[in-house]
Amino acid sequence: MIPESKLIKSEIVVRDMSLPDEVKLTKKSLLRWVALSLGLISPNESRQILLDVLDALVYFHAKKESPTTTELLERLKKTSKEKFHEKTLYYHLLKMKEAGLVSRSKGKYSLGDGEWKPLPELFRELYIHRADKAFRNIEQALDKLQDSYTL
């Protein structure tokens, strides 16, 4: 039997969600909607910490700055209701880095690959790149499967 879980390199979740006007009223609700639509959190998830980290990263991105972990922690202490430990921040940054959402260069973090782009463009490129990469192997498997039916 193939160890299927070991074959998985990453997952991409993109949810097609309605965007009602009430969601557009606050940064907090928009941030949660974006995180949910991009599969960063699950429906009805109550964990706030990932949203706080994402909020801090978007804050610095909007200012065209790449923060250090110290600067991220300072921002989180100002804005989060949660108690933030450095290990928690590193954990979420690592998970976002593994997913290709965050990059690190010279001790500074950036959304995407470090090149500043508007958020819609940045996330579209990230997710399309990840999907294209996955489809390279999917296409090979589908071709092989199709051929197996015609032999």
N, C-alpha and C positions, 0 to 999 in steps of 0.2 A: 504494500500500500504506500502511496506517495505521501510524505509528510507535508500536507497541504499548508498548514500554518507557517511552515518555514519558507514556503515559496512566496509568501506575500511580502512585498517590499514596502508598500504603502497603500493607503486607501484614499479615495477621493469621494467626498460626499458633497453634492450640490443639490439643494432643495429648491424646487420651483414653488415659491410662496407668494401669496398676495401681499401687497404693500399698502395697507390701509392708511388713511390720513392721520389717524391717531398715533401710529408708529412714528411718523415723521415729526412729531411735536417735540420730542426731547432727544438729546444725544444718547442718553442711557437706553431708551427704547430702540433707537436706530442701531446702536452698537450691538445690542442683544439680537436684533433681527438679522444683522449682517453675520454675526457669529453663528446663528442658527442656520441661515441659508447657505453658508459655506461649510457647514458640517463641523465647525469648531466646538460646538456644544450640541447636546441632544435635547429634544423637546422636553419641556418640564424640568430641565436641569436647574438645580438651585445653586450650584457652585458659582460664586461671584469672582473668584480669584483670576480665572482665565480672562474674564471680561475686563477686569481691572488692568491686567497686563496689556491686553489688546488696546485698551483706552490710552494707556501711557505711550505705547508705540505709535498709535495714530496721532496723538498729541505732538510728539516729536517729529513725526513725518510731516505733519501740516506746517511745522516751523522749519522744515527742511534741515533738521538736525539729526545726527546719529548719536544717541545717548550711550553712556557707559552704564554699567550695572549700578553704580553709585547714583547716577542721575535718575535712572529708572526707579530705584528704591526711594529716593527723595520725593519724586513725583507721586509714587504710590502711597507714601506716608501722608502726603497732603490730601489726596483725593479718595483713597479707599477707606471703607468702613472696616475692612478686614485687617487683622494684624499680619503684617508681611515679614516673613523671614527670608533672608538671602537665599537659603536653599530652595524655598518655594519658587522664588523668581527664577533661579537657575533651572529648575525642573521645567517650568513652563517655557522658558526661552529655548531649552534643549529640544522639547517636543515640537515647538514651532519651527526650529531650525531643521529638525529631521523631516518635517513635512514640507520644507522648502519655503515657508512663509517668512522666515527671518534669516538674515545673514549677519555674520560677525567679522569685522575687520579692524585690526589694531585696537581691540578691546571695546569697540563701539558696535552697537546693534542698529540694524536697519530693516525695515520691511522689504521683502523681495531680495534682490541681488545686490542691494546697496546703491544702485543707480536711482536717483529720484525720478519718480513718475507720478502722475495723478493716481489716486487710489483705484478708481475704476479700471484704468489701464493696467496697473500693476497686478491687481488680483485676477483680472481676465487672463493676462499673459501667464501668470503662475499656474492657474488651473488648466488652461488649454495646453500648456507645455506638459504638465503632469499627465493629462488625458492622452495626448499624442504619444508620450513615452509608453504608457500602458497599452495603447492600441497597436503599437508595433508588434508586440508579442501576441496580442489577441488576434491580429490579422494573420500571423504565421500559423497559429493554431487553427483558425477557421479555414484557411487554405488547405492545410493538411487534413482536416476533418472532411471538408468537401471532397477532396481527392479520394479519401477512403471510401466514399459512397459510389464513386464512379469506376472503381477498379473491378 
